[in-house]
Amino acid sequence: MTGFEITGASAADMELMRTWADAEGWNPGDSDRFAFAVADPGGFLIGRVDGEPAACISAVRYGSGFGFIGFYIANPSFRGQGYGIRLWHAGMDRLAGRLVGLDGVVEQQDNYRKSGFLPAWNNVRHEGRLQGAGPGRGTGAGGFEVVDAAALPFGLLAAYDRRFFPEARDSFLSAWTGLPGRTALAAVRDGRIEGLGVVRPCSGASRIGPLYAATPQVAAALLHRLAEHTPDGVVAVDVPDANRAATELVAGLGLVPVFEAARMYTGPAPDLELSGLYGVTSLELG
């Protein structure tokens, strides 16, 4: 492995990582990297062989006790030569002492088990055009109103997000919900947030994530309203199969499974409000 070097990723490297993820069929968001960079600026690593990018990984730290692995990709021309596993160890070393999570594609899950990861649930991507009529504007029969999330105090959004994620991630959430070209909507009842959804443009179907909701009715309202902000109405949501109501909802709305990954952790799964988690934020950062 003469000439192999691991460094932090540059802005150009982050775009390259997005391109590699797209080539793997993961359909990353067009501007995700800008939110990723503020989550943990040192959490993105790239390995080069004699200066040529060979592999990448993200190892993002959240708070003092949690970390998430993503973007684990080797350039096809460098696979099978041991570069990827060296980068894997560098990423895991960066998260030493923390509970670590990842979303493992089917073909890699056995390898992750050997590294100490245990499956918690599957995130199944459902994709398509929503069937049926969406809800009307204003406060409907459900007693909630769908509003622009930017109109709400950010502290309320951050506190709501903590119900579905193991650590605070305020900087990331602020960028994720506010980047140009994406739409963030919240469901509000009597001043309380009962749902949050973000849709973002991708090379393929527009991705919706996170999607949090107190009830299937709230989730359906957010899905329909978010789909209105896409160029062709085609959306994709990574739905945790641990929330049966979420799976039944998206299937009933006409979305079909196209991809899945196992959410895995190095220890006991964190205590999250899975009944309200209808779509995870990102398979790369949790």
Secondary structure, 3 states (H helix, E strand, C coil): CCCEEEEECCHHHHHHHHHHHHHCCCCCECCHHHHHHHHCCCCEEEEEECCEEEEEEEEEEECCCEEEEEEEEECHHHCCCCHHHHHHHHHHHHCCCCEEEEEEEHHHHHHHHHCCCEEEEEEEEEEEECCCCCCCCCCCCCCCEEEEHHHCCHHHHHHHHCCCCCCCCHHHHHHHHHCCCCEEEEEEECCEEEEEEEEECECCCEEEEEEEECCHHHHHHHHHHHHCCCCCCEEEEEEECCCHHHHHHHHHCCCEEEEEEEEEECCCCCCCCHHHEEECCCCCCC
